[in-house]
Amino acid sequence: MESKYVPAQVKKELQAFADKEKARQLRGFFKTRKGEYAEGDKFLGVIVPKQRAIAKKYYNDITLGGITLLLKSVYHEIRMTALLMLVNKMEKTKDAKKREAIVGCFMKNIDAINNWDLVDLAAPNILGGYLFDKDKTLLYEFAASDNLWKQRISILSTFYFIKHNHFDDTLAICEMLMDNAHDLIQKSIGWMLREVGKRDIDKEREFLDKYAATMPRISLRYALEHFDEKEKEHYMEMENAAPYL
């Protein structure tokens, strides 16, 4: 199949799996009401395994221009499938120019990466994988921005680093985001700290010894999930003993 026809075919196949009741449920789950973090996002009601299957079927044929067309869709699942194809392309090539072009597509369409599942899929596998052996200033700029999704991209991109036993950027960005009031950021901090601890428990303990008394409660609870009860109690007592701001 010629690549110019792929975007339309991807849309057609996703729409064939549309489910109105599932779409209604997803609108509530992903907080799309007025004033919520994904206000106005639209859903077809297509389950993720179907999206993955379609992405796997077409990623090799579609161009980055075709992926960009899909990322402009108002439908969440179409944008997700586009990102799945972008991730597939990234994982299947070691060519430096191709990888740079894939990251360029990610960056040009970053406004389309506007929900936590889209961030969590794309940030580690695309931006994190690309920046692992490069300057990481961009992640710190994102962390310092006032854009919720860029902030989450900054911390989730470091998941790739964690998987390769590099923890310093994760911990530094966790410090930068520590006072962020949004629960999607607080949860991401705790999650990444937990992932650090799975690989180097002393690194996580060192961070918690410094911040457990003042870090957001959600972050702390997520970070402690893999600790035994005695150690959980120790860190929660630190948090409970501190003035709650």
Buried (B, 14 or more C-beta within 10 A) or exposed (E): EEEEEBBEBBBEBBEEBBBEEBBEEBBEEBBBEEEEBBEEBBBBBBEEEBBBBBBEBBBEBBBBEBBBBBBEBEBBBBBBBBBBBBBBBBEEEEEEEBBEBBBEBBEEBBEBBBBBBBBBBBBBBBBBBBBBEEEBEBBBEBBEEEEBBBBBBBBBBBBBBBBEEBBEBBBBBBBBBBEBEBEBBBBBBBBBBBBBBEBEEEBBBEBBEEBBBBBBEBBBBBBBEEBEEEBBEBBBEBBEEEEEE
